[in-house]
Amino acid sequence: MTATATDWVTANQRFLSAALSVLTARLTGDDAESARRERDEARRAMPVPPAVETIGDAFGLSAFERDLVLLCAGVELDTALARACAAAHGKPRRPYVTFGLALATLPDAHWSAITPAAALRTWHLVELAQPDFPTTSPLRVDERILHALTGISYLDPRIAPLATPPPPVRALPDPLVAAADRVAACWSADAGPRTGRRAVRLHGRHRGDRCAVAVAASVGLGLRPVLVRADDLPSVASDRDLMARLCERETVLDGRCWLIEVDDAARLALDFAVRLRAPTVLISREPMPDEDEGLPQIEVAPADPGERRALWRRALDPAPGEWVDRVAAQFDLPLSEVDTLADEVDPADPNAGADLWDACRRRARPALDDLAQRIDTPTGWDDLVLPGPHLRTLREISAQIRHRMTVLADWGFAAQGSRGTGLAALFTGASGTGKTLAAEVLAADLRLDLYRVDLSQVVSKYIGETEKNLRRIFDAAESGGAVLLFDEADALFGKRSEVKDSHDRYANIEVSYLLQRMETYRGLAILTTNLKSALDPAFLRRLRFVVHFPLPDAAARERIWRRMFPPQAPTEGLDPAKLARLNVTGGTIRTVALSAAFLAAEADEPIRMSHVLAATRTEYAKLEKPLADVEVSGWTT
C-alpha cells in the first residue's frame, strides 16, 4: 500500500470513528455537537471522500439509508454504540440494530428503505435475520460492506473460490488491440433503457488470445478483471441471481468486470449475463447464440500464415531466416504469446531458428497431452525398410509439410479456400509392416510430436460424446505442433450404413462429423489400418496420400534383421541371410529379436541363432502359425 493510500485509510478511520460517536450520542440522548464538529473537521481534512460517502453515492442511498448502514456497522466496530443500542431496546442482551430502532432514532427516516426492492436489500448491504418481522428483526451489515467502510478491499468470499487470476497481458498485436477496442466500446456505450446490461460475446480459436483481448479491454477502461468458468456458476436460478447481485456490488465497490469462460454451460452463462448488470464478456471458442437478447458478438479472428510471419519477424530482429517461414506455416499459436516465445530465443545465436521451433513445439504440447498419447520418435529414415516408391511418397509427405508457407501463402493456394489445406494420409497393410514406424519417422523428420489417438477413450456409447471427444482432439491439434496418429482407423472411420434404427443414425452422424473435420483440419493426420476396405469411401477423397505397406520380401527381411540388433548388443554367429528365411513382418522380427536377447541375457551368453530359434518357436506358437523346416534349415540348434 502506498503512503497516500495509507494516509487515506488513517483519515477514513478517524472520520468513521467520529461519525459513530455522533450516532452513539443520538441513541443515548447526549449532546452530539462536539462529536459532529470532530466528524466535520475530519471530513474537511480528507482530499478524497470517506468510504461511507462513496458507498452511499455508488448505491444511490438516501441519507437515512446511509446512516442505517453506518449504524449497523458501528455495532460491530464500537462497543459503546452496541451498548447504546441495547440500552435503547431496554434489554442488555439486544446489542443490535432493528429497523424500528432506526426509524425512531435517525433523521429523515422512511419506511421504504427496508423493502426488498430498495437499495439496502437489493445490494445485500444489510440483512434481516428474520425477514417476516422487518421492524423487530436484528439487522446485520454484510461483512464485505463492513470492511469496505473501513477502507479494506477484497473480492467477496462467495465469489473468490470461483475466480481464477486472469493471465497477464503484454503489448498485443494490432488485430487483438482492435478486438479489445471493440469490447471496450460496447461496454462504454449506453446499454439502453430496456435492459441496462453490458455483456459482450467474444469468440475465437485460441483461449490465450480471447482472454488477452478481454483483459486488455478491462485494463483500458480502468477495470479489474475477474475470470470465472461458466461451469462453476450456480445451477439454481435464485443462487445465480444472488451471485449476479454480488458481482454487481463488486463492480460498484471495486471497479471489477467479469470474464466468463464458456465451455458446455452456454445456456447457464447466457442466463447469468442477462441477470448481471455490469461489464461482462462471455468468452467461448465457437460463436454463442444469445436467444434474442441482443448481446454484441465479437470475433478474435485467427491470423493467417502471412500475418503470423510478419509478427514473428517483428518480434525477432534479426529473424532467423527460413525458420520463421516454417514456424509461421506450422504453428497456429495465440498471437498474444508471440513476444513471450520470442524472448526464449537469441536471434544472434546460429541455432536460433531451431530453438524457436522447439519453443513453439513445447508450447503446443499441453493442449494434447491430456487427450492423446505422445510417442517418442528417436527414429530416422534409415530405420525404414520399404520399396523405393513407398519411401519417395513418404518423403513427399514431409516436403509438403515443410513448404506449406511457400505454396499456400506466397503462391496463393490458400486463397482458394480453407478446406483441404491440411494433409491427411492413409497407411494400409498387414500388422507389423511398418505403418506406425513410418509415422514416427515422419514426425521425427519434421521435428514434430507424434500423438496416438486412443480410440477406446474417444468412442462412446452415449449420443454426442464421440463427436465431442473428437472435437477436443482436433481443436487441440489445430496449433500445429503435432502429428495425429489414428491407429486401427477402421474402428472410427468405418463405412456409413443404411439407417434402420437410432443407433445407425447417430453412428452415421459420427462418421459425417469426422468427414467434416478431416476436410478442415490444417495439420498432418495419419490413419493406419489393415482393413482398407472397411473405410468409408468418402474418406479417400479427403486423403492426400494413400500408402500401402507390403509384406517384406526376403531381401527386405535381411535388411531388417541387419538393423535389428544394436551395435552394443553382444552377438555371436548371427546370419541375417538365414534369418531372412522367416516369412514374417518387420514387427514380428522385432518381437523375435527382443525375445532372443532376453533369452541370451538369462543364459549369460551372446545372442546366438539358437536363442533366435527358441524365440521364433514361441512367437509362431502365439500366432498359431506352423514353423516350416525350410525357414530354419541350416540354423544351429
Solvent accessible surface area in square Angstrom, and as a share of the most:
residue,aa,sasa,rsa
1,M,174,0.77
2,T,94,0.54
3,A,79,0.61
4,T,109,0.64
5,A,38,0.29
6,T,63,0.36
7,D,94,0.49
8,W,57,0.20
9,V,27,0.16
10,T,86,0.50
11,A,28,0.22
12,N,2,0.01
13,Q,85,0.38
14,R,107,0.39
15,F,14,0.06
16,L,9,0.05
17,S,66,0.43
18,A,2,0.02
19,A,5,0.04
20,L,7,0.03
21,S,47,0.31
22,V,5,0.03
23,L,7,0.03
24,T,24,0.14
25,A,10,0.08
26,R,96,0.35
27,L,23,0.11
28,T,67,0.39
29,G,66,0.63
30,D,97,0.50
31,D,117,0.61
32,A,9,0.07
33,E,73,0.33
34,S,67,0.43
35,A,13,0.10
36,R,76,0.28
37,R,142,0.52
38,E,87,0.39
39,R,65,0.24
40,D,55,0.28
41,E,91,0.41
42,A,2,0.01
43,R,72,0.26
44,R,182,0.66
45,A,67,0.52
46,M,9,0.04
47,P,128,0.81
48,V,81,0.47
49,P,51,0.32
50,P,0,0.00
51,A,6,0.04
52,V,11,0.06
53,E,36,0.16
54,T,62,0.36
55,I,10,0.05
56,G,2,0.02
57,D,111,0.57
58,A,53,0.41
59,F,11,0.04
60,G,61,0.58
61,L,25,0.13
62,S,41,0.26
63,A,55,0.43
64,F,1,0.00
65,E,12,0.05
66,R,80,0.29
67,D,33,0.17
68,L,0,0.00
69,V,2,0.01
70,L,10,0.05
71,L,0,0.00
72,C,3,0.02
73,A,0,0.00
74,G,0,0.00
75,V,21,0.12
76,E,91,0.41
77,L,78,0.39
78,D,38,0.20
79,T,99,0.58
80,A,40,0.31
81,L,0,0.00
82,A,15,0.12
83,R,156,0.57
84,A,6,0.04
85,C,0,0.00
86,A,7,0.06
87,A,78,0.60
88,A,50,0.38
89,H,38,0.17
90,G,61,0.58
91,K,110,0.47
92,P,121,0.76
93,R,223,0.82
94,R,60,0.22
95,P,55,0.35
96,Y,35,0.13
97,V,1,0.00
98,T,4,0.02
99,F,0,0.00
100,G,27,0.26
101,L,19,0.09
102,A,0,0.00
103,L,57,0.28
104,A,89,0.69
105,T,27,0.16
106,L,8,0.04
107,P,56,0.35
108,D,110,0.57
109,A,41,0.32
110,H,60,0.27
111,W,132,0.46
112,S,62,0.40
113,A,0,0.00
114,I,5,0.02
115,T,46,0.27
116,P,92,0.58
117,A,94,0.73
118,A,19,0.15
119,A,20,0.16
120,L,0,0.00
121,R,56,0.21
122,T,38,0.22
123,W,47,0.16
124,H,40,0.18
125,L,0,0.00
126,V,1,0.01
127,E,68,0.30
128,L,18,0.09
129,A,63,0.49
130,Q,94,0.42
131,P,81,0.51
132,D,123,0.64
133,F,121,0.50
134,P,41,0.26
135,T,46,0.26
136,T,80,0.47
137,S,0,0.00
138,P,22,0.14
139,L,4,0.02
140,R,105,0.38
141,V,13,0.07
142,D,13,0.07
143,E,106,0.48
144,R,6,0.02
145,I,0,0.00
146,L,22,0.11
147,H,53,0.24
148,A,13,0.10
149,L,2,0.01
150,T,16,0.10
151,G,20,0.19
152,I,90,0.46
153,S,65,0.42
154,Y,60,0.23
155,L,31,0.15
156,D,1,0.00
157,P,79,0.50
158,R,113,0.41
159,I,0,0.00
160,A,43,0.34
161,P,106,0.67
162,L,47,0.23
163,A,27,0.21
164,T,64,0.37
165,P,113,0.71
166,P,36,0.23
167,P,46,0.29
168,P,133,0.84
169,V,50,0.29
170,R,117,0.43
171,A,87,0.68
172,L,23,0.11
173,P,6,0.04
174,D,105,0.55
175,P,62,0.39
176,L,1,0.01
177,V,63,0.36
178,A,45,0.35
179,A,1,0.01
180,A,7,0.06
181,D,84,0.44
182,R,110,0.40
183,V,0,0.00
184,A,18,0.14
185,A,60,0.47
186,C,40,0.24
187,W,1,0.00
188,S,72,0.47
189,A,59,0.46
190,D,141,0.73
191,A,43,0.33
192,G,36,0.34
193,P,150,0.94
194,R,188,0.69
195,T,34,0.20
196,G,32,0.31
197,R,29,0.11
198,R,89,0.32
199,A,4,0.03
200,V,1,0.00
201,R,26,0.09
202,L,1,0.00
203,H,20,0.09
204,G,5,0.05
205,R,70,0.25
206,H,24,0.11
207,R,118,0.43
208,G,18,0.17
209,D,7,0.03
210,R,24,0.09
211,C,0,0.00
212,A,5,0.04
213,V,0,0.00
214,A,0,0.00
215,V,9,0.05
216,A,26,0.20
217,A,3,0.02
218,S,0,0.00
219,V,95,0.55
220,G,65,0.62
221,L,72,0.36
222,G,64,0.62
223,L,32,0.16
224,R,118,0.43
225,P,25,0.16
226,V,6,0.04
227,L,3,0.01
228,V,4,0.02
229,R,109,0.40
230,A,0,0.00
231,D,62,0.32
232,D,59,0.30
233,L,8,0.04
234,P,33,0.21
235,S,94,0.61
236,V,83,0.48
237,A,46,0.35
238,S,76,0.49
239,D,68,0.35
240,R,22,0.08
241,D,52,0.27
242,L,63,0.31
243,M,11,0.05
244,A,0,0.00
245,R,23,0.08
246,L,4,0.02
247,C,1,0.01
248,E,3,0.01
249,R,0,0.00
250,E,0,0.00
251,T,25,0.14
252,V,54,0.31
253,L,39,0.20
254,D,28,0.14
255,G,25,0.24
256,R,19,0.07
257,C,0,0.00
258,W,3,0.01
259,L,0,0.00
260,I,1,0.01
261,E,25,0.11
262,V,16,0.09
263,D,97,0.50
264,D,86,0.44
265,A,18,0.14
266,A,31,0.24
267,R,175,0.64
268,L,40,0.20
269,A,0,0.00
270,L,9,0.05
271,D,43,0.22
272,F,3,0.01
273,A,0,0.00
274,V,48,0.28
275,R,63,0.23
276,L,0,0.00
277,R,115,0.42
278,A,1,0.01
279,P,1,0.01
280,T,0,0.00
281,V,0,0.00
282,L,0,0.00
283,I,2,0.01
284,S,8,0.05
285,R,63,0.23
286,E,98,0.44
287,P,76,0.48
288,M,8,0.04
289,P,93,0.58
290,D,20,0.10
291,E,96,0.43
292,D,142,0.74
293,E,51,0.23
294,G,65,0.62
295,L,8,0.04
296,P,55,0.34
297,Q,69,0.31
298,I,10,0.05
299,E,84,0.38
300,V,7,0.04
301,A,59,0.46
302,P,57,0.36
303,A,10,0.08
304,D,75,0.39
305,P,29,0.18
306,G,29,0.28
307,E,83,0.37
308,R,9,0.03
309,R,40,0.15
310,A,62,0.48
311,L,18,0.09
312,W,5,0.02
313,R,121,0.44
314,R,146,0.53
315,A,32,0.25
316,L,2,0.01
317,D,122,0.63
318,P,84,0.53
319,A,37,0.29
320,P,21,0.13
321,G,53,0.51
322,E,126,0.57
323,W,60,0.21
324,V,0,0.00
325,D,35,0.18
326,R,42,0.15
327,V,0,0.00
328,A,0,0.00
329,A,3,0.03
330,Q,9,0.04
331,F,2,0.01
332,D,2,0.01
333,L,8,0.04
334,P,4,0.03
335,L,7,0.03
336,S,21,0.14
337,E,39,0.17
338,V,11,0.06
339,D,41,0.21
340,T,62,0.36
341,L,8,0.04
342,A,7,0.06
343,D,100,0.52
344,E,101,0.45
345,V,12,0.07
346,D,84,0.43
347,P,40,0.25
348,A,85,0.66
349,D,52,0.27
350,P,136,0.85
351,N,95,0.49
352,A,1,0.01
353,G,3,0.03
354,A,23,0.18
355,D,58,0.30
356,L,0,0.00
357,W,4,0.01
358,D,36,0.19
359,A,3,0.02
360,C,0,0.00
361,R,45,0.17
362,R,124,0.45
363,R,79,0.29
364,A,6,0.05
365,R,59,0.22
366,P,84,0.53
367,A,49,0.38
368,L,3,0.02
369,D,58,0.30
370,D,133,0.69
371,L,35,0.17
372,A,12,0.10
373,Q,103,0.46
374,R,95,0.35
375,I,25,0.13
376,D,113,0.59
377,T,25,0.14
378,P,122,0.77
379,T,32,0.19
380,G,29,0.28
381,W,40,0.14
382,D,118,0.61
383,D,69,0.36
384,L,6,0.03
385,V,20,0.11
386,L,11,0.06
387,P,58,0.37
388,G,35,0.34
389,P,77,0.49
390,H,42,0.19
391,L,41,0.21
392,R,158,0.58
393,T,37,0.22
394,L,0,0.00
395,R,121,0.44
396,E,84,0.38
397,I,0,0.00
398,S,1,0.01
399,A,31,0.24
400,Q,59,0.26
401,I,10,0.05
402,R,84,0.31
403,H,98,0.44
404,R,21,0.08
405,M,6,0.03
406,T,49,0.29
407,V,52,0.30
408,L,30,0.15
409,A,35,0.27
410,D,76,0.39
411,W,170,0.59
412,G,32,0.30
413,F,102,0.42
414,A,39,0.30
415,A,96,0.75
416,Q,150,0.67
417,G,37,0.36
418,S,85,0.55
419,R,171,0.63
420,G,42,0.40
421,T,25,0.15
422,G,7,0.07
423,L,6,0.03
424,A,8,0.06
425,A,0,0.00
426,L,0,0.00
427,F,0,0.00
428,T,6,0.03
429,G,8,0.08
430,A,45,0.35
431,S,71,0.46
432,G,30,0.29
433,T,12,0.07
434,G,19,0.18
435,K,20,0.09
436,T,36,0.21
437,L,58,0.29
438,A,0,0.00
439,A,0,0.00
440,E,29,0.13
441,V,0,0.00
442,L,0,0.00
443,A,0,0.00
444,A,31,0.24
445,D,52,0.27
446,L,0,0.00
447,R,84,0.31
448,L,0,0.00
449,D,6,0.03
450,L,0,0.00
451,Y,2,0.01
452,R,68,0.25
453,V,3,0.02
454,D,63,0.33
455,L,25,0.12
456,S,86,0.56
457,Q,131,0.58
458,V,2,0.01
459,V,71,0.41
460,S,30,0.19
461,K,172,0.73
462,Y,140,0.53
463,I,118,0.60
464,G,31,0.29
465,E,59,0.26
466,T,0,0.00
467,E,27,0.12
468,K,64,0.27
469,N,28,0.14
470,L,0,0.00
471,R,84,0.31
472,R,121,0.44
473,I,4,0.02
474,F,0,0.00
475,D,25,0.13
476,A,15,0.11
477,A,1,0.01
478,E,12,0.05
479,S,16,0.10
480,G,1,0.01
481,G,3,0.03
482,A,3,0.02
483,V,0,0.00
484,L,0,0.00
485,L,0,0.00
486,F,0,0.00
487,D,30,0.16
488,E,88,0.40
489,A,0,0.00
490,D,29,0.15
491,A,73,0.57
492,L,12,0.06
493,F,0,0.00
494,G,19,0.18
495,K,114,0.48
496,R,101,0.37
497,S,62,0.40
498,E,130,0.58
499,V,73,0.42
500,K,163,0.69
501,D,75,0.39
502,S,63,0.40
503,H,137,0.61
504,D,26,0.13
505,R,117,0.43
506,Y,76,0.29
507,A,37,0.28
508,N,23,0.12
509,I,77,0.39
510,E,36,0.16
511,V,14,0.08
512,S,48,0.31
513,Y,40,0.15
514,L,0,0.00
515,L,9,0.04
516,Q,108,0.48
517,R,26,0.10
518,M,10,0.05
519,E,26,0.12
520,T,58,0.34
521,Y,7,0.03
522,R,28,0.10
523,G,4,0.04
524,L,1,0.01
525,A,0,0.00
526,I,0,0.00
527,L,0,0.00
528,T,2,0.01
529,T,1,0.00
530,N,65,0.33
531,L,99,0.49
532,K,92,0.39
533,S,91,0.58
534,A,38,0.29
535,L,6,0.03
536,D,5,0.03
537,P,88,0.55
538,A,24,0.19
539,F,0,0.00
540,L,74,0.37
541,R,168,0.61
542,R,53,0.19
543,L,16,0.08
544,R,106,0.39
545,F,22,0.09
546,V,64,0.37
547,V,5,0.03
548,H,106,0.48
549,F,1,0.01
550,P,40,0.25
551,L,115,0.57
552,P,19,0.12
553,D,89,0.46
554,A,56,0.43
555,A,67,0.52
556,A,14,0.11
557,R,22,0.08
558,E,45,0.20
559,R,98,0.36
560,I,20,0.10
561,W,4,0.01
562,R,149,0.54
563,R,116,0.42
564,M,41,0.18
565,F,33,0.14
566,P,71,0.44
567,P,138,0.87
568,Q,152,0.68
569,A,25,0.19
570,P,88,0.55
571,T,63,0.37
572,E,88,0.39
573,G,65,0.62
574,L,37,0.18
575,D,48,0.25
576,P,26,0.16
577,A,54,0.42
578,K,61,0.26
579,L,1,0.01
580,A,4,0.03
581,R,101,0.37
582,L,0,0.00
583,N,93,0.48
584,V,13,0.07
585,T,19,0.11
586,G,16,0.15
587,G,30,0.29
588,T,19,0.11
589,I,0,0.00
590,R,147,0.54
591,T,52,0.31
592,V,2,0.01
593,A,5,0.04
594,L,92,0.46
595,S,44,0.28
596,A,0,0.00
597,A,31,0.24
598,F,138,0.57
599,L,77,0.38
600,A,2,0.02
601,A,74,0.57
602,E,151,0.68
603,A,51,0.39
604,D,133,0.69
605,E,70,0.31
606,P,38,0.24
607,I,6,0.03
608,R,74,0.27
609,M,11,0.05
610,S,40,0.26
611,H,18,0.08
612,V,0,0.00
613,L,6,0.03
614,A,44,0.34
615,A,3,0.02
616,T,0,0.00
617,R,137,0.50
618,T,95,0.55
619,E,17,0.07
620,Y,4,0.01
621,A,75,0.58
622,K,132,0.56
623,L,86,0.43
624,E,159,0.71
625,K,72,0.30
626,P,115,0.72
627,L,46,0.23
628,A,46,0.35
629,D,121,0.63
630,V,113,0.65
631,E,15,0.07
632,V,27,0.15
633,S,60,0.38
634,G,55,0.53
635,W,15,0.05
636,T,94,0.55
637,T,133,0.77
